[in-house]
Amino acid sequence: MPTALIPVPSRDSDPSEVAVSWRVLTDAGHRVVFATPDGAKASCDELMVTGEGLDLWGAVPALRRFPLLGRVLRADPVARSAHAALVDDPAWNSPIRWPEIDIAAVDGLLLPGGHRARGMREYLESPVLRAAVVAAFRRGLPVAAVCHGVLLAARSVDPETGRSVLHGRKTTALTWALERKAWQVARVTRFWDRDYYRTYREEPGQPDGYMSVQQEVTRALAAPSDFLDTADPVQRSGRVRDRLDDERPAFVVEDGQYVSARWPGDVHTFAKRFAAKLQA
C-alpha cells in the first residue's frame, strides 16, 4: 500500500485541498500520513469550512451564522463532507511531528495550500519542510503541490544546486488573477480583516502583485514561461469546481513525477493524478 505524506500547519490549511486529497487517496487504496509542527491535531481554516465571517455582517456574532457570500466562497458540499469525515480519521488525529518526517519511509509527498497568514506562514517558512521537499525531489518521488503549496516547493532550494527544486520544471499555482479577485472581494466584505486572502503583502516600492503566489513562484523558475495558466474561460472563472467525474473545470500541470494545481476547484483532478503516480 503506497504511503503519501501530507504536512500541514497547525491551523488555517485549506479544507478542500486537504480533505478532498485525503479522500481521493484513501479511496484509491493509499495510506495517508499527516505531519504537523508539534504532532498535535491540526485544524483547517474555519472560514473556508463554514463561510461565517466572509460577509459584511460577519463581525457581528448574532449575524455571522447566516452567511450569504460566505456560502459561495466557502468549501463546496463535497469538500465539506470530506472535511467532516477527515476530522474523525485516525491519521488526522495522530499526526507525526515535522522534525520526524522521513522521506525515505514514504512513497510520495503532497503539499496542500491555504492563504490565511495567521497559520500559513509557519508552513511556508519552515526550514524543516523545505528540506523534506528537497529530499523528495532528490529521491524522484511523486510530489504534488496545490495553491500555496507550490510556494513552499518554490522556496525549497537544493543546497547542491543553489536553485529551487522547481527550477527547470513546468508548474502552475494560485494565479494572481484568482488571488486578486478573492482579495478584492474580501477587502469590502471582510473590511475589518482586509488582507484575509493575502498571505504576504507588497512592501513599499514593490509593484502590484509582487508578493503574489504566482509572481514569487515564477521568480524561482528557469524561465517565466515555465509558469503555466489556462486561457479557458471556464477554468479561469474561479466559479466552477471540478468533481471526480468531471475534470472539465480543472487545470492541472504534470511534469514527470511532479503535479501542480491552482486552487480548490482543481483538487479532485489534482489528487487523482497524484494517486495514479503513487500507484505506478
C-alpha positions as CSV (number, residue, x, y, z in Angstrom):
1,M,0.0,0.0,0.0
2,P,1.7,3.3,-1.1
3,T,2.1,5.9,1.6
4,A,1.5,9.6,1.0
5,L,2.8,12.2,3.4
6,I,0.7,15.4,3.8
7,P,2.4,18.1,6.0
8,V,0.0,20.8,7.2
9,P,0.4,23.8,9.5
10,S,-1.2,23.8,13.0
11,R,-4.2,25.8,11.6
12,D,-5.6,27.5,8.5
13,S,-4.8,25.0,5.8
14,D,-7.4,24.9,3.1
15,P,-10.1,22.3,4.0
16,S,-10.8,21.4,0.3
17,E,-7.2,20.9,-0.6
18,V,-6.5,18.8,2.5
19,A,-9.7,16.8,2.9
20,V,-10.5,16.1,-0.8
21,S,-6.9,15.0,-1.4
22,W,-7.1,12.7,1.6
23,R,-10.5,11.3,0.5
24,V,-9.3,10.6,-3.1
25,L,-6.0,9.0,-1.9
26,T,-7.6,6.8,0.7
27,D,-10.4,5.7,-1.7
28,A,-7.7,4.7,-4.1
29,G,-6.2,2.4,-1.5
30,H,-3.3,4.6,-0.4
31,R,-2.2,5.3,3.1
32,V,-2.0,8.9,4.2
33,V,0.3,10.2,7.0
34,F,-0.2,13.7,8.2
35,A,2.5,15.9,9.8
36,T,2.1,19.0,12.0
37,P,4.7,21.2,13.6
38,D,4.3,19.6,17.1
39,G,2.4,16.4,16.4
40,A,-0.9,17.9,17.7
41,K,-4.1,17.6,15.6
42,A,-4.3,20.4,13.2
43,S,-7.4,22.5,12.2
44,C,-8.2,23.8,8.8
45,D,-9.3,27.4,8.1
46,E,-12.7,27.5,9.7
47,L,-13.9,30.4,7.5
48,M,-13.5,28.2,4.5
49,V,-15.5,25.4,6.2
50,T,-18.4,27.4,7.4
51,G,-18.4,30.6,5.3
52,E,-19.1,32.5,8.5
53,G,-17.3,35.8,8.7
54,L,-17.0,36.4,5.0
55,D,-20.0,38.8,4.7
56,L,-20.3,42.4,5.7
57,W,-22.1,41.4,8.9
58,G,-19.6,38.7,9.6
59,A,-18.1,40.5,12.6
60,V,-21.4,40.6,14.4
61,P,-21.7,37.4,16.5
62,A,-25.5,37.2,16.2
63,L,-25.4,37.6,12.4
64,R,-22.3,35.8,11.3
65,R,-24.1,32.4,11.4
66,F,-26.2,33.5,8.4
67,P,-23.6,33.7,5.6
68,L,-24.6,34.7,2.1
69,L,-21.5,35.5,0.1
70,G,-19.7,33.1,2.5
71,R,-21.8,30.2,1.1
72,V,-20.3,30.9,-2.3
73,L,-16.7,31.4,-1.1
74,R,-16.5,28.5,1.3
75,A,-15.7,24.9,0.5
76,D,-18.4,23.3,-1.6
77,P,-20.7,20.5,-0.3
78,V,-18.4,17.7,-1.5
79,A,-15.4,19.2,0.2
80,R,-17.3,19.9,3.4
81,S,-18.4,16.3,3.5
82,A,-14.8,15.1,3.1
83,H,-13.7,17.5,5.8
84,A,-16.4,16.2,8.2
85,A,-15.0,12.7,7.6
86,L,-11.4,13.8,7.9
87,V,-11.7,15.2,11.4
88,D,-12.7,11.8,12.7
89,D,-10.0,9.9,10.8
90,P,-7.2,8.3,13.0
91,A,-4.5,9.6,10.7
92,W,-5.7,13.2,11.1
93,N,-5.9,12.8,14.8
94,S,-2.5,11.2,15.2
95,P,-0.1,13.2,13.0
96,I,3.7,12.9,13.3
97,R,5.9,16.0,14.1
98,W,7.5,17.9,11.2
99,P,11.0,17.0,12.6
100,E,10.0,13.3,12.5
101,I,9.5,13.4,8.7
102,D,11.5,10.7,7.0
103,I,11.1,10.9,3.2
104,A,12.7,7.5,2.8
105,A,9.7,6.0,4.6
106,V,7.0,7.3,2.3
107,D,6.2,6.9,-1.4
108,G,5.0,10.5,-2.2
109,L,4.6,14.0,-0.8
110,L,1.5,16.2,-1.2
111,L,1.7,19.9,-0.3
112,P,-1.8,21.5,0.2
113,G,-2.3,25.2,0.4
114,G,-4.2,27.8,2.4
115,H,-3.9,31.6,2.4
116,R,-4.6,32.9,5.8
117,A,-1.3,34.4,7.1
118,R,-2.1,33.7,10.7
119,G,-1.5,30.0,10.2
120,M,0.2,29.5,6.9
121,R,3.4,31.4,7.4
122,E,4.8,28.8,9.7
123,Y,4.3,26.2,7.0
124,L,5.6,28.3,4.1
125,E,8.7,29.5,6.1
126,S,9.7,26.1,7.7
127,P,13.3,25.0,7.0
128,V,12.2,21.5,8.1
129,L,9.5,21.3,5.4
130,R,11.8,22.8,2.8
131,A,14.4,20.2,3.5
132,A,11.8,17.4,3.2
133,V,10.6,18.8,-0.2
134,V,14.2,18.8,-1.4
135,A,14.7,15.2,-0.2
136,A,11.5,14.1,-2.0
137,F,12.6,15.6,-5.3
138,R,16.1,14.2,-5.0
139,R,14.6,10.7,-4.5
140,G,12.4,11.1,-7.5
141,L,9.2,10.6,-5.5
142,P,5.9,11.8,-6.8
143,V,5.3,15.3,-5.4
144,A,2.1,17.2,-5.7
145,A,1.5,20.8,-4.8
146,V,-1.6,23.0,-5.0
147,C,-2.2,26.7,-4.4
148,H,0.2,28.0,-1.7
149,G,1.7,24.5,-1.5
150,V,3.5,25.4,-4.8
151,L,5.0,28.4,-3.0
152,L,6.5,26.0,-0.4
153,A,8.0,24.0,-3.2
154,A,9.4,27.1,-4.9
155,R,11.1,28.2,-1.7
156,S,12.7,24.8,-1.3
157,V,16.3,25.3,-2.5
158,D,18.5,22.3,-3.1
159,P,21.9,23.2,-1.5
160,E,23.7,21.2,-4.1
161,T,22.5,23.4,-6.9
162,G,21.6,26.6,-5.1
163,R,18.3,26.6,-7.0
164,S,14.7,25.9,-6.2
165,V,13.5,22.3,-6.8
166,L,11.1,23.8,-9.4
167,H,13.9,25.4,-11.4
168,G,13.7,23.8,-14.8
169,R,10.1,22.4,-14.3
170,K,6.8,23.4,-15.6
171,T,4.3,24.4,-12.9
172,T,1.1,26.2,-12.1
173,A,0.0,27.6,-8.7
174,L,-2.6,30.1,-7.4
175,T,-2.7,32.7,-10.2
176,W,-2.6,36.4,-9.4
177,A,-5.9,36.8,-11.3
178,L,-7.6,34.4,-8.8
179,E,-5.8,35.7,-5.8
180,R,-6.5,39.3,-6.6
181,K,-10.2,38.6,-7.4
182,A,-10.8,37.0,-4.0
183,W,-8.7,39.6,-2.2
184,Q,-10.7,42.5,-3.8
185,V,-14.0,41.0,-2.7
186,A,-12.8,40.3,0.9
187,R,-11.4,43.8,1.3
188,V,-15.0,45.0,1.1
189,T,-17.0,42.2,2.7
190,R,-14.4,41.5,5.4
191,F,-13.4,45.1,5.9
192,W,-12.1,44.5,9.5
193,D,-9.6,42.0,8.1
194,R,-8.9,43.3,4.7
195,D,-5.9,41.1,3.8
196,Y,-7.6,37.8,4.7
197,Y,-6.9,36.5,1.2
198,R,-3.3,37.7,1.0
199,T,-0.6,35.7,2.9
200,Y,2.0,38.3,2.1
201,R,1.6,41.9,1.1
202,E,3.9,44.1,-1.0
203,E,6.5,46.3,0.7
204,P,6.8,50.0,-0.3
205,G,8.3,50.2,-3.7
206,Q,7.2,46.7,-4.8
207,P,4.9,46.6,-7.8
208,D,1.3,45.3,-7.6
209,G,1.2,41.6,-7.2
210,Y,5.0,41.2,-6.5
211,M,4.3,39.1,-3.4
212,S,1.5,37.1,-5.0
213,V,2.0,33.3,-5.2
214,Q,2.3,33.4,-9.0
215,Q,5.0,36.1,-9.1
216,E,7.1,34.6,-6.3
217,V,6.9,31.1,-7.8
218,T,7.7,32.5,-11.2
219,R,10.9,34.1,-9.9
220,A,12.1,30.6,-8.8
221,L,11.7,29.1,-12.2
222,A,14.2,28.8,-15.0
223,A,12.0,31.0,-17.3
224,P,8.8,32.9,-16.8
225,S,7.2,30.8,-19.5
226,D,7.5,27.8,-17.2
227,F,4.6,29.1,-15.1
228,L,1.5,27.8,-16.9
229,D,-2.0,29.2,-16.8
230,T,-5.1,28.4,-18.9
231,A,-6.9,30.5,-21.4
232,D,-10.1,28.5,-20.9
233,P,-12.8,30.9,-19.6
234,V,-14.5,28.1,-17.5
235,Q,-11.2,27.2,-15.9
236,R,-10.2,30.8,-15.3
237,S,-13.6,31.9,-13.8
238,G,-13.0,30.9,-10.2
239,R,-16.7,29.9,-10.1
240,V,-16.7,26.3,-11.3
241,R,-15.1,23.4,-9.4
242,D,-14.2,20.0,-10.6
243,R,-15.6,16.7,-9.5
244,L,-14.2,13.1,-9.5
245,D,-16.3,12.5,-12.6
246,D,-15.9,16.0,-14.2
247,E,-12.3,17.3,-14.8
248,R,-13.5,19.9,-17.2
249,P,-13.2,22.9,-14.9
250,A,-9.7,21.8,-13.6
251,F,-6.3,23.0,-14.7
252,V,-3.6,20.6,-13.6
253,V,0.1,20.5,-14.8
254,E,2.2,17.4,-14.8
255,D,6.0,17.5,-15.2
256,G,7.4,14.0,-14.7
257,Q,6.7,13.0,-11.2
258,Y,5.6,16.5,-10.2
259,V,1.9,17.5,-10.2
260,S,0.6,21.1,-9.6
261,A,-2.7,22.8,-9.5
262,R,-4.1,26.3,-8.8
263,W,-6.9,26.3,-6.2
264,P,-9.6,24.1,-4.5
265,G,-11.5,24.0,-7.8
266,D,-8.8,21.8,-9.2
267,V,-8.4,19.4,-6.3
268,H,-10.3,16.3,-7.4
269,T,-8.3,16.1,-10.6
270,F,-5.1,17.1,-8.9
271,A,-5.4,14.3,-6.3
272,K,-6.4,11.7,-8.9
273,R,-3.3,12.5,-11.0
274,F,-1.1,12.2,-7.9
275,A,-2.8,9.0,-6.8
276,A,-2.1,7.5,-10.2
277,K,1.6,8.3,-9.9
278,L,1.7,6.8,-6.5
279,Q,0.1,3.6,-7.8
280,A,2.5,3.5,-10.7
